[in-house]
Amino acid sequence: MSNGPLSAVSLIAAKRDGRELSGVEISWLIESYLAGSVAEEQMAAMLMAIYFNSLTRSELVALTRSIIGSGEQMDLSRLSKPTVDKHSTGGVGDKVSLILAPMVAAMGAAVPQLSGRGLGHTGGTLDKLESIPGWRSELSRAEVVKGLEEVGCVICAAGPGLAPADRRLYALRDVTATVESIPLIAASIISKKVAEGTSALLLDVKVGRGAFMKSLERATELARTMVDLGGDFGVSTKAVLSAMDDPLGRAVGNSVEVAEAVEVLAGGGPADLVDLCVELAGGMGELARIDADPLRVLGDGSAMDRYRAMVAAQGGDPAAELPRARIVERVTSVGAGFVSSVDALKVGEVAWKLGAGRSRKEDSVSATAGVICLAKAGDRVAVGQPVFEIHADDPALLATAEAELRGALSIASSPGPSRPLILGRLG
Ligand code: URA
């Protein structure tokens, strides 16, 4: 720790040269940045120094504490049920939250999912739910608590008062190529979960070409860092590492993903999606110390009841027909054999360009644009068989989408080995 008055330049130099910053220095830095006396370019330099030199565990705890302290903290300790939340690092076709929150509510816990919006090729849960007529993402604190007590789950937008320092830092990381720093990701995610007031947290860390983390090694390091950090703040935290090479389920988009989530809640749906939901619901049940069977709540309709109640509590009509794209066109296979992979990144990018995702956080998204993967890895396909369905609002986008989807499908002459969905568990 430096003697004398603190200055941004000396703290940047210390981090650049690999010296450990004290808790006092980190909290001064964050407070001064929010107050405007540490400039954007100074914080940008600090983020880059952290990107290269990482943070020690005590620096990481101090940074996370400062981000939490920049805003309000929800107190959910008076709820009559244990709280447990899930965070996914984001994947293509990842509509798990829509299924999991009502499942775990039906198992007897309260799930406070305060979410952000999607950026880039991975979609956002709020964007998906907003395709339901009437559904609204903005809730007051009292509505969140009421929803948790009465329904057992709430999925809503994190208000501006929750970890505001993270919003500023994330926007700066986005334009300074410092998003991919493991300690910065961990501080960003864990600070919001601690501020939201959950007692327990299950992390779904995605690994593969459609994920943020492309290698198992990096994903494991991120998972370990977040599990430890959650524990440092008294949040019982575990992590599951799950494969994200191929899209999860079949649907990629907004209303098409809601429709698929409802299919799972009705007892059907693609096997990989069901398996992941059951795995995560089991993990959340353990964290909340609830002895309930995730398969039972899917089979007996109780998870579906919670889903309907959650949608209705937020102004949505669960019985309303979901909006459908003006154009639905099928893409057929030009080869025959066994599907060896469907490239999640390519499919995610097609759905994004069709309008399902946004490039800048101010952009709006199409409720109806998206892609359905009619063929999944392991399936046998013949020439001329439909392998994708494009859902589009703009006919001018069809030709490119079709060509890019063809490039996303790999076909082999014999079936390949089946690839595991769950790659590891931590905590
Ligand atoms: N999601 C977050 O909330 N923060 C990050 O830094 C990365 C992903």
Residues whose N, C-alpha, C, O or C-beta is under 5 A from the ligand:
A	BS01	URA	V179 L184 I185 S188 I189
